Amino acid sequence: MPEDQGRPKHNPWVIAVTVTLATIMEVLDTSIANVAVPHIAGGLGATQDQATWVITSYLVSNAVVLPAAAYFSSIVGRKRFYMSCVALFGISSILCGLAPSLPLLLFFRVLQGIGGGGLAPSEQAILADTFPPEKRGQAFAVYGLAVVTAPVLGPTLGGWIVDNYDWRWIFFINVPVALISLFLTSRLVEDPPHVTEEVEKVKKEGFRMDKLGFGFVALAFGCLEVILDKGQEDDWLNSDFIRFFLLLTVIGFVGMITWELYIARKGEKPIIDLHLFGNRTFAIAFMMMLLVGFALYGANIAMPQILQQLMGYTAGGAGEALSTGGLATILMMPLVGFLMGKVDPRKLVVCGYLLMGFGLFYVAQIYLGVSFAWVAKARFIQSLGLAFLFVPISTLAYVGTRPEQSNDVSGTTNLARNVGGSIGTSFVTTFAARWGQTHQAYLARHVNAGNVAWVGRLNALTQQSKGVLSSTADAQHRAMAQFYQQSLSAQASILAYKDITHFFAIAMFVMAPLALLMTRPPKGTAAAAH
């Protein structure tokens, strides 16, 4: 196929901005509802544990659709599938905002997750086919700007909305974005020839849905998301609920791999093209994108909790302190897009992992008394490497693939990022609790009458309590409770967070050399996908 065949009639940068609109909308929704869970529970008369299914239901349906997006795009056409997903996302957002009960809200969140799951793979594939290889890195820089900054802004925006308005507005704000996206997409985006040919082929030969394959995909990734989201809450394998879902996950993955390879050997189109993993560069890109999601979402959930729960920041204050991470990404993305056509992308990936590793080691110096300026600086440094990872990895994933595999590549790499994000969030939640308990037990062993610092702090708190309580014994009990909450528990939590951050940093350094095992794209191209 000639290199310029199928290029769009309209300005490709306008198309890039168009698809990025929906990206921001969808990625925001993976995190914006987190801070609204207590408000949703109160507004709908549910417990907070029940309301957390608002998050889980979205993640499960999103994970099920992500790997299957390429399959459905090839059947109905990429543009039609993409616009259907935007429309479903917008309509379900309205329904979520109007939901009168928790069960209905969960149902509408499932619909929203289905719509959102089809967006990212379609958007990335549109960009890959809209831009020639030498400009693809710059296009992914625009797209990556939304993907990397939206999870950072989500909790902050959600906190501001629930503090100043009703929680239902976290869903209503999606509607105008969806309408604008639909209008622009209908006018600007076109399916490339290889997509049109595939759709015509399906029409002529008839469509046979790989129902069993889709069932295995839904079972595997849906149950995996439930485990990751509810594991710590239910004490992992000590829970019959988690063990049951783990069994279903294993059955789903074994069945999916066996059946999809069988379907491919028969010459039929599988839900997921597992032969992509035979391409070494793609397989490494998949693992690296998994780690990007792991570190990005893990860090994004940990730092706001530290600031708000241990340092007394409001949601707005925490958002302001952490907003420098988005600033770092905004500054670095254009630079990375420019370098993609001039520097070996593999070297940029190595640079990105090293920057992330050193940045995380800097963040690990945190303590309870750090200033607002230190937090802002640490967040900025931590985020510098993200642009050097997302853009090169996204483009390297296409090296050695065929044009008709664009949808499969984008769907699978986006799945890696989302699953990595769920793993990272689950990792932080679990080990913050468990390592925190370990540190707390260690600190408690050193709280005794021979510890001068502890005795001085306890005496000061006792004197403060005497102004409220007449009994010295009551004042001492209150002082002990205050010391436990303000000092012991908080210090244990911050130590656990430092351990987690060190782990993330080491993981970055370990992954860096793997980039050199990927196939080097031809000189002067961002990624020779086709």
DOVO-739790 format. One line per 2 residues: for each residue x, y, z of C-alpha. Coordinates in pm, whole numbers. Layout:
<atoms>
X,Y,Z; ...
</atoms>
This chain:
<atoms>
0,0,0; 151,341,-93
251,543,209; 11,830,132
-288,613,42; -574,658,280
-440,977,435; -725,1203,558
-868,1491,356; -869,1720,660
-582,1859,863; -449,1563,1068
-376,1785,1370; -741,1888,1387
-830,1518,1386; -578,1458,1665
-740,1727,1880; -1086,1586,1800
-1010,1234,1924; -819,1372,2223
-1140,1540,2348; -1304,1204,2406
-980,1069,2553; -983,1333,2826
-1349,1259,2899; -1300,883,2927
-971,876,3119; -1103,1133,3368
-1391,898,3444; -1154,622,3556
-1054,836,3856; -1295,1128,3901
-1556,925,4089; -1308,798,4352
-1340,1102,4578; -1719,1114,4536
-1787,767,4678; -1883,892,5031
-2114,1156,4879; -2276,900,4647
-2330,663,4940; -2494,937,5145
-2707,1062,4857; -2842,718,4765
-2879,574,5115; -2606,311,5072
-2301,212,5274; -1959,326,5155
-1858,-35,5081; -2163,-73,4858
-2090,257,4685; -1737,146,4590
-1901,-78,4330; -1953,247,4137
-1579,229,4066; -1559,-148,4022
-1855,-175,3782; -1699,81,3547
-1355,-83,3554; -1498,-432,3490
-1706,-336,3185; -1423,-117,3056
-1173,-404,3081; -1408,-641,2897
-1458,-409,2598; -1098,-283,2561
-948,-602,2412; -1254,-660,2194
-1269,-306,2048; -1056,-396,1746
-1285,-688,1665; -1601,-478,1662
-1430,-196,1468; -1349,-438,1187
-1713,-546,1168; -1902,-215,1165
-1620,25,1073; -1391,219,1302
-1565,557,1270; -1911,412,1327
-1792,207,1624; -1609,508,1772
-1909,739,1740; -2136,472,1890
-1904,450,2191; -1899,830,2234
-2280,841,2211; -2321,554,2460
-2076,721,2699; -2262,1052,2681
-2610,902,2723; -2502,676,3011
-2336,977,3179; -2673,1155,3180
-2839,842,3321; -2570,810,3591
-2633,1169,3698; -3010,1108,3714
-2991,765,3884; -3239,751,4178
-3085,441,4339; -2752,261,4369
-2852,-48,4164; -2956,174,3872
-2639,381,3905; -2429,62,3888
-2617,-51,3576; -2560,284,3407
-2191,277,3509; -2159,-60,3333
-2300,100,3017; -2062,393,3060
-1769,154,3096; -1870,-26,2777
-1875,303,2588; -1548,418,2742
-1373,87,2674; -1415,129,2300
-1281,484,2283; -909,461,2358
-824,177,2113; -1018,346,1832
-856,684,1902; -503,547,1898
-568,349,1580; -715,661,1415
-397,853,1496; -174,572,1368
-353,574,1031; -396,953,1011
-26,1040,1044; 271,910,843
534,719,1048; 771,1016,1073
503,1229,1242; 332,961,1445
538,1035,1758; 418,1396,1761
57,1279,1723; 91,1037,2012
239,1322,2216; -91,1510,2185
-288,1198,2271; -48,1105,2553
-88,1448,2707; -452,1366,2775
-389,1007,2886; -115,1099,3134
-259,1422,3280; -626,1319,3306
-568,1064,3589; -380,1337,3778
-662,1589,3735; -947,1343,3795
-943,1325,4178; -878,1699,4203
-1165,1790,3971; -1393,1536,4140
-1308,1678,4483; -1378,2034,4369
-1714,1936,4218; -1841,1748,4524
-1717,2027,4754; -1897,2299,4559
-2181,2124,4375; -2374,1796,4379
-2192,1466,4310; -2415,1413,4007
-2220,1681,3819; -1916,1454,3794
-2125,1270,3532; -2309,1563,3374
-1983,1737,3275; -1922,1460,3019
-2228,1551,2812; -2109,1869,2632
-1772,1705,2559; -1948,1404,2406
-2168,1627,2189; -1871,1828,2059
-1677,1506,1994; -1966,1354,1796
-2006,1666,1582; -1636,1698,1498
-1587,1324,1439; -1880,1311,1195
-1725,1596,993; -1354,1514,1008
-1278,1144,1068; -1283,885,788
-1208,514,780; -884,426,592
-905,185,295; -791,-125,487
-1075,-76,741; -1332,-17,465
-1214,-327,279; -1242,-539,593
-1596,-415,662; -1697,-490,300
-1548,-836,329; -1756,-903,641
-2070,-786,461; -2007,-1017,166
-1903,-1326,360; -2146,-1276,647
-2069,-1216,1010; -2008,-1495,1257
-1959,-1359,1606; -1685,-1528,1808
-1926,-1562,2101; -1720,-1816,2294
-1404,-1606,2255; -1584,-1294,2376
-1724,-1491,2669; -1375,-1603,2774
-1241,-1247,2737; -1524,-1108,2950
-1475,-1378,3212; -1096,-1336,3232
-1064,-958,3244; -1391,-889,3422
-1311,-1124,3709; -951,-1000,3723
-1075,-642,3774; -1308,-754,4055
-1017,-929,4229; -787,-627,4199
-1051,-382,4316; -1189,-586,4606
-886,-795,4708; -756,-586,4998
-1106,-506,5121; -1188,-881,5142
-841,-992,5264; -739,-1156,4937
-716,-1539,4942; -863,-1556,5291
-1194,-1469,5127; -1417,-1727,4957
-1540,-1446,4730; -1187,-1370,4603
-1094,-1738,4568; -1406,-1797,4357
-1328,-1507,4126; -964,-1619,4102
-1081,-1960,3980; -1305,-1793,3721
-1013,-1571,3610; -785,-1871,3554
-1058,-2054,3361; -1117,-1741,3154
-751,-1691,3061; -686,-2058,2982
-1002,-2076,2774; -929,-1744,2599
-575,-1837,2498; -668,-2189,2382
-979,-2084,2189; -837,-1768,2028
-532,-1956,1894; -763,-2228,1761
-985,-1971,1587; -682,-1802,1429
-551,-2137,1297; -888,-2194,1128
-847,-1864,945; -1131,-1691,1131
-1096,-1356,1306; -1037,-1390,1683
-1150,-1138,1944; -785,-1080,2041
-496,-1131,1798; -261,-1326,2028
-11,-1368,1744; 91,-1007,1811
284,-1139,2110; 504,-1333,1869
644,-992,1774; 918,-934,2033
893,-556,2012; 518,-560,2069
547,-806,2360; 803,-583,2534
593,-273,2461; 295,-449,2623
494,-520,2940; 629,-167,2951
286,-10,2907; 164,-234,3189
434,-86,3413; 352,270,3301
-6,217,3414; 117,49,3734
335,346,3833; 106,622,3702
-216,514,3872; -38,378,4181
139,709,4244; -178,905,4169
-379,728,4437; -107,733,4703
7,1096,4715; -340,1258,4747
-420,1020,5034; -98,1116,5214
-167,1487,5176; -533,1477,5278
-534,1209,5547; -198,1274,5714
-107,1635,5638; -446,1803,5663
-475,1923,5303; -818,1984,5154
-903,1820,4820; -843,2154,4651
-512,2212,4830; -387,1865,4743
-487,1925,4382; -293,2251,4368
19,2089,4516; 5,1799,4271
-88,2002,3963; 283,2050,3887
285,1690,3764; 52,1790,3483
270,2094,3413; 579,1872,3376
395,1650,3129; 269,1949,2929
624,2083,2902; 787,1752,2809
535,1604,2562; 613,1846,2276
987,1789,2329; 944,1412,2314
723,1443,2005; 998,1647,1837
1272,1401,1937; 1081,1096,1816
1180,1150,1453; 1541,1234,1536
1644,998,1819; 1619,621,1854
1287,578,2044; 1439,295,2248
1689,540,2399; 1403,773,2488
1233,486,2673; 1551,412,2869
1578,783,2951; 1215,787,3063
1254,494,3301; 1570,640,3451
1404,980,3499; 1102,814,3661
1327,606,3887; 1531,903,4010
1214,1109,4047; 1052,842,4263
1362,816,4481; 1336,1191,4535
968,1159,4631; 1061,882,4878
1236,1146,5092; 894,1274,5201
814,1321,5570; 513,1460,5758
656,1809,5792; 735,1880,5425
618,2212,5282; 371,2280,5002
664,2391,4783; 850,2062,4843
543,1856,4745; 497,2061,4428
866,2024,4338; 867,1649,4407
558,1596,4194; 715,1791,3908
1036,1585,3921; 844,1258,3947
639,1336,3635; 923,1441,3404
985,1088,3279; 624,1000,3189
633,1172,2850; 951,981,2759
766,656,2825; 413,685,2692
487,831,2349; 786,611,2247
628,292,2384; 298,365,2206
475,415,1874; 724,128,1912
429,-108,1965; 341,-66,1595
687,-162,1464; 660,-466,1239
280,-480,1239; 49,-465,939
-203,-182,875; -498,-412,947
-351,-485,1291; -363,-118,1402
-688,-166,1596; -554,-478,1768
-228,-306,1866; -404,-2,2012
-667,-211,2193; -411,-441,2353
-170,-166,2460; -453,36,2613
-566,-279,2792; -212,-313,2931
-221,43,3066; -561,0,3229
-484,-339,3383; -148,-204,3501
-333,87,3660; -565,-149,3845
-268,-357,3962; -86,-43,4078
-389,86,4268; -443,-253,4432
-72,-279,4517; -67,62,4688
-389,-7,4881; -271,-347,5002
86,-266,5096; 6,74,5245
-211,-116,5495; 23,-411,5554
357,-235,5559; 193,36,5769
101,-225,6029; 457,-357,6029
603,-10,6086; 343,65,6351
434,-250,6545; 804,-157,6525
741,201,6641; 516,84,6925
797,-132,7063; 1006,183,7106
734,378,7286; 827,333,7653
915,534,7962; 1283,531,7866
1217,717,7540; 1275,1085,7627
1110,1218,7309; 797,1010,7369
769,1114,7735; 808,1483,7643
543,1462,7371; 302,1275,7599
346,1529,7881; 275,1816,7642
-43,1651,7514; -151,1573,7873
-114,1938,7973; -327,2041,7675
-597,1791,7771; -609,1913,8132
-764,2235,8007; -1064,2032,7893
-1074,1739,8137; -1061,1773,8516
-916,1427,8586; -542,1372,8532
-607,1007,8441; -862,1110,8176
-618,1369,8042; -345,1103,8012
-581,863,7831; -679,1136,7589
-313,1230,7538; -228,867,7458
-510,851,7201; -394,1176,7041
-33,1057,7030; -136,731,6864
-343,908,6599; -119,1209,6535
224,1054,6566; 244,675,6571
-19,589,6309; 71,880,6081
443,803,6099; 380,436,6019
171,535,5716; 434,770,5579
703,503,5622; 487,254,5430
444,509,5152; 822,557,5135
865,179,5100; 608,168,4819
777,456,4637; 1117,284,4665
962,-29,4513; 823,171,4220
1165,334,4165; 1349,0,4160
1093,-141,3914; 1170,150,3680
1544,83,3686; 1492,-290,3626
1270,-229,3321; 1496,31,3154
1741,-212,2979; 1453,-411,2824
1391,-126,2580; 1718,-209,2403
1581,-555,2317; 1310,-400,2099
1356,-371,1722; 1500,-36,1621
1272,150,1377; 1424,272,1050
1617,594,1101; 1412,910,1067
1075,754,1150; 881,765,1471
770,408,1430; 759,218,1106
428,56,1179; 328,-7,822
</atoms>
